Amino acid sequence: MPRKLSMLLVVTALVLSACGDSGSPADGSEEPTDASPLVVYSGRSEDLIGPLLDRFTDVTGIEVSVRYGGSTELATTLLQEGESTDADVFFAQDPASLGATAPLMTTLDDSILSLVPERFSDADGKWVGTSGRARVVIYDTGDVDDDELPESLEEIVDPRWGGRMGVAPTNGSFLAFVAAMIVEQGEEYTLDWLERLEANQPVDFPGNSPIVAAIDAGEVDLGLVNHYYLLRLQAEGSGEQTANHFPTGGDAASLVMPAGAAVLAGSDQLENAKAFVEFLLNDTTQEYFATETFEFPLVPGIEAAEDLPEIDEIDTPNINLSDLADQLERATDLVTEAGLL
């Protein structure tokens, strides 16, 4: 526990401002079992999930009190609060934050875990994925030909992209991507890759959205982001000459990371908390993630947004997502050592 707390305190300062959901239960049939509000610590923003929380209360009668913040920030808070926390549910944007707090969580029922593919849940059943976000190479279709697009980590750091690529090294999703690289390739390769990326003089941005906006404005040609940022921009009527590319190399360049939820073991509202997690996995909520936030639904049978590939068609690295938590501190160290921070 102390090591995880130390790791999260280091990373929090970097990512607080960074990016910083088949019929199933909790469809309105259950009655609240406790009069006090269900306390949810949410690393997902209010504009993103506020409507879902309102609907949960409407269909179940269970009132919800929400504490919003960055996922890493809230994970740090949970580790500091320990068993004295008021939280009943942790709803986070990444598996690293969920994994770091796993010792505080109860094991979820198989009836919940079985709703999503096994690779998008914790190996020990402490959290379950609720929606997916894929790492992509976003590009300007007027300046980059399809046959030039990088398909792997190695091609991303090709010198031809010198000065042409946007990155967000302080962003939580970028650091999780680096953590995945460590898990898959080891520290030596990851540091070398980051140093080659830095040698290409990428353009630094504070987050994913500014990268997408810069490519849409013709300021850079490529960017490393999560897939849904472009879809949101296009839903607003922009991004006509910008496209997502899903690398096919099968390494961390095509990582799919789930947002997810976990239930605090010390909660005095365990049934309501589990009902909330089940609600995030019912058909209506999964369709909300597909059509409103443009993330990948994780429950089989719910279609993703138009023009997105099937999630099973993305050639993701074969890693245990629960392992990302143990590498997040080292990922930050290596990004710094490479000169990107």
N, C-alpha and C positions, 0 to 999 in steps of 0.2 A: 504493500500500500504506500509506504513513504516514497518509493521510487516513482510510482505512477504520479503521485501528487507533485513531486519535484519536476517531473517531465512536463506536466500540464501547466505548471506555473511559468516555466520557461517559454512554452509555446503560446500561451494565452496572449501575451503582449503583442505577438506578431499577428495573431489572427482575429483579435476582437473586432476589428473593423472590416474583416473579410467576410465573404459569404457565410458575413454575419453580417402517396399517402394512401363471383360464383356464390352465390348467396352464402352467407356465413352468419354467425350469431351477432348479437348487439344490433338487431334491425328494428328495435323499438319494442320488442316483446318483454324485455326485462325491466323490472321496477328498481329504483334506487334502493340500496340497502343501508344507506347512511345519510343523515340529514346534512352533514357538513360537506362543503364543496370538494370535489376531487382536485388535487393539486398537481398540475402538470408543469414540469420544467421543459420549456420548448426551445430548442435550438433552431427551429423553423420559424420564420418571421410571421408577424401577425397578419400582414396582408396576404400571406400565402395560405395559412391554415385557420385564420379566424372564422371564415364561413363554415369550415368543417366542425369546429368546436361548437358553434351555435347549433348546427344541425344535430350533433350528438346529444346536446341537451334537449332539443325538441323531441327527438325520437325515443330517448330513454328517461327523461326527467331528471337526469343526474347533472347537477350544477358543476361547473368547472371554474377553477381559479388558475390563471396561467402566469407563469414567470417567464418572460422572453429574454433571450440573450444569445450570444454565440455558443455553439455546441461545446467548444473547448472551455469557454468561460464557465458554463453551467456544470460541465464535468468536474472542473476544479472545485467549484462550490460544493458539489455533492460529496466529493472526497473530503473536503474540509468539514462539512456538517456531519458526515458519517451517519450513525444510527439516529442522530437527533434531527435529521432533516424532516421537513414537513412534506416533502415531495412524495407523491404516490406513483407518478409515471415520469420517465425521462424520454422525450421525443427528440431525437438528434438527427443531424443531417449527414452523419458519417459513422462508419463502423469503428473508427479509431476512438472517438469519444465514448461510444457505447462500450467498447472493449475495456477502456480504462476504468470504467465504473462497474464492471461486471461483478466484482466481489460484493457490491451492495445490493445486487439484484436477486430476485427469486427466479427459479427455473420455470419457464412458461410451459403450459400444458401442451401435450402433443397435438391436441385438436387445433391449437393456434399455430404451432410451428409447422404443421403439415400443410398449411394453406399456401405456402410459398416454396419454391425450390430450395433444397437443403443448402446450396452454396450461398444463399442470401440470408442465412440465419447463423447465429452463434453456434459453434460446435458443441458447447455445453448447454445450449438452450436458454441463455440468459437474455438474449434480445432477438427480435425478428425484424427482417427487412420489410419496409412498407411501400417503397417506390425506388426506382433505380435511376442513376445518372451516369452516363457514359463519357469518358474522356474522348475528345475528338480533336482533330486539326481543323480549325475553321479557316477559310481562305477566300480571297478575292477572286471570283471567277473570271474577271477581266484580265488579271495579271498572272494567274497561275493556271497552267493547263492541267487537265485531269491526270495525264500520264506523268506529270512531275511530282505528284503528291507523295509525301513520305508514308511508307507503310509500316515502319518500325521505329524503335528508339534510335537505332543507328542512322537511319535516313533523316530523322528529325534534326540531328546535329551535323548534317552534311554542310561543309563550308559554303555551299551555294546559297544557303539561307542567311548568310551573314547580314545583319542589319535589317532583315526583312521580317523578323518574327517577334510577336508580342508575347510576353510571359508575365505572370503575377506571382513572384516568388514568395511573397508574404501571405498569399491566399491559402486558406485551409485546405482546399481541394488540391492545390499544387503540392502542398506538403504531404498530403495523404498519398498522392501519386508517387512522390519520391520514396515514401515509406514502403509502398508496394514494390518499387524497384529494388529496394534493399532486400525485402523478403524474397523476391524472385531471383535477383542477380548477385546479391551480396554488396557489401560496402565498397569494396575496391572498384568494382565496375561502376557503381552509382556515382562515386566521387569523380571518376574519370569522365563519365557522361556529363555531369554537371559542369565540369571544367571546360569541356568542349562546347557546351551550350554557352557558357560565359564568353569563350573566345570568339564566338560568332556575334558578339555584341547585340544581344536581343534588346528590344525596347521594353522597359519595365512599366507595368501598370499596377494599380492598387487592387484590382479584382478582375473577374471575368467580364462583367458588363462593359467596362471601358475598353477592353480588348476588342470585343465585338463591335462596339461603336467606332473604334479606330479603323478597323478593317472595312466597315461599311462606308466610312468617309474616305477610304483610299490612302490612309496614312501608313499602314503596314500591310503586308501580303498574307501572312499566316499568323495563327495564334493557337495556343494550347489552352483549351477551356473545357467546360462541361457542355454537353450537347444542347440543353434546353434554353440556353441564353439566346441563341440565334432564333429559335422558334418563337420565343416571347417577343423579340424585336420584330419579326416578320408578322406576328399577330397585330402589331401596332402599325403596320403598313410600310415598314422599312426593310432593309436587308435584301433587296431584290437581286443584287449582284454578289451576294455572299452565300456560302454553302458550308455545311458540315461534311467532313470526311472522316469515316470510321476506318482507322488503320487495320490492316489484315495480318499483321506480323505475329499476333498471338502473345505479345509482351505487354508491359505496363502501359504502353501508349494507347491500348484499347481497354483499359481498366473500366469495369462497371462497378460503381460503389453504391450500395443502398443507403438511403435514409432508413431509420428504424426506431423501434420503441422497446422499452424495457420497463418492468414493474419493480419498484423498490420492495425488498424483502420485509422491511419494517413497516410497510403501509398498513394502516388499520382499515383500509377499504380495498382489500385485495380483489374482491369480486367485481367491484366497479372499475378498478384499474384494468383488470383483464378484459372487461366488457369494452373499455375504451380502445385497447389494442385490437380486439376483434373488429370493432367498428372501422378502424383504419384499413382493414382487409376485406370489408364487404364490397359487393359489386359497385354500389353507388360511389363510395369513396375512391375506389380504384379508378373508376371512370373519371372522377374529378381530377385525379393526378394526371391522367392521360390527356384530358381536354383543356384543363385550366392551367396546370403548371408545366405541361409537356414533358413530364418525366415518364419513365417506363413503369407501367403497372406490373406488379410482381405476382399477382394471383393469375394462374393460367386461365385462359379463356377471355380475358379482358384485353381488347386491342389497344395498341399504342397509337399515338397521333399519326396522322397520314404522313407518308414519306419517310417514316422512321423504319429501320430494319427490325425484324423480329429480334428480341433480346437474345434468343438462343443462337442467332446467326452471328452475333458479335464474337470475334475470336479473342476472348479474354484470357489473361494469364491464369494458370492453374495454381492459385495460392489460397490459403485460408485467410479470409478477411478479418478474422478475429486477431490475427497476428499483427495487424497494422498498429494497434495501440502500443505495442512494445517497441516499435521502431520510429515513432513520431518524433521523439526527442533527438534521436540520431539523425533523422532526416533534416531537422532544422540545423543541426551542427554541420552537416555536409553541405547544405545550401549556403551557409555562411562561409564555410571554408573555401568553397569554390568561387566566392566573390560575388554571388548573386544577391546577397543581402548586405 
